[in-house]
Amino acid sequence: MNPCFPGARLCALATMFFYLAACAPEPPVRTGSPLPQPVTLATTLGASQVITVAARPPQATPTPTPPAELLPGGPACGASSVVYTVDAVLDWSARTVRVMQQVAFTNDTGQVLDPVVLAIPGVINLGDFTLTRVAVGDGPPLRDYILRDSQIIILLPAPLEPGSAAQVSLEFSLALQPIRQGYRHGHTGYLGYSARQINLGLWFPQIPAYREGNGWIVREQWPIGESFVLRSADYAVTLRVENGPDGLRVAGPGTFSRPDAQSWCFELCGGRDVSLSVSDQFHLLTTSTANGIPVEVFTVGDSAGGSLETARYALHTAANAIDLFETRFGPYPFPRMVVVEGDFPDGMEFSGLVFVSESWFRTWGGTANDWLTLITAHEVSHQWWYAAVGNDQSRDPYLDEALATYSELIFYEHYYPDLVDWWWAFRVNSYTPSGYVDVPVTTFEGPRPYINAVYLQGARMLHEMRLALGDAVFFAWLQRYASLMHGAIAEPGDFWRALEPGQYAATHAIRQRYLAEADVLKDPDSIP
Ligand SMILES: [Zn+2]
């Protein structure tokens, strides 16, 4: 029985203030909206490096009206073909999680399905995952399911017709592993633990994407980038923590409630994951965007004064990024935004929650020309380019990463126009990037060539598109793409087809320079 569901939203709203005010070991610092008044942060390095965080210069470029299809606060629950109900118990001391999970799946593939597949996206070593029970509907535990290659293959009692629903119950435990050192192994630290936090990213099985002709899409896990193809779904997740210290906080997306002092419930609709982070050392800062979206930053810095100043800066950066990206791309897709300082390299996007590496918090120099700024803006933009508009992150990583990298530039242009040249030099040109943009992650053996080709050449390609099309057409293109593909898993053709045919044809030379497959939209009637 999951105490979050149904009726969780009202419960969550009613208990949100209770949580913030009464359950937390210390009250969060509400900074208020950063937008009407600039906020000046004096760094510890001297008055010469006083910076203005939240000033918003007048918008320089006209932008089209955002599409109105998406309701403020995200999509309504109940519209998804998959609903996950997860009851988990985290043993803080043992670093294990016991999970009871229900998956309600309506066959939206148009195909008769048998078997049904569940993929375990974040679990790299199946030895950490112990599956103890699988059942379909009210039936007895199944014996003849298959667990291999991060997939659970479930033979149904009868094939699942299109439009029919199936309910799968799972019970499993997960042994968490220490976050490993170094970029190559540490970047998967969104599932694992450090001395001060436990991260549960992509930690329970999910129904994979399905494509007619290809079947279930579960990509090979690759040590570079992401290998996920996650469909939009509804979630009600309860995490109960046993053997934990006082003062635990759980960072999670969506609406949340506290049924008791050891439990946290999160409800998220239209998300691609529900990923959590738990710590007894979290500081929590909150604000809200101009449109009233709550924004929270959880930091684990051990120097309270310094870390809170840095956290406040990250908080305002995230809120500013949402404000700007709503005008450029369309409405923010969720009811809340959470940024977590993660004890692993770089950053990682999830739905309604992102990690930004502790190293970017720790090394922040008090200015905006800094990794903390650009990675925070980058990860926030993934709420549009990953969470709202999905893609095959293994086969077509540029559909989210090139757009997220270019979103950094859009952020700097608006808030720090004096730093635009710095961004190009520091973020892109200093690496002399090369390579085709539209290649899968499995092309690469190391992170830098991957970033150079997909992120940096991708940003150059998008900039050339913008110069060719003009700002109004360029941003109208991004908005149309975001609106048309919201909740879906976009392919390159969907991205380029969001251009008018004449605009597509006129930019062929740009695609020829940057894409291995420049003729993305092949005319089916043309003579080969
Ligand atoms: Zn990214």
Residues whose N, C-alpha, C, O or C-beta is under 5 A from the ligand:
A	BS01	ZN	E401 A404
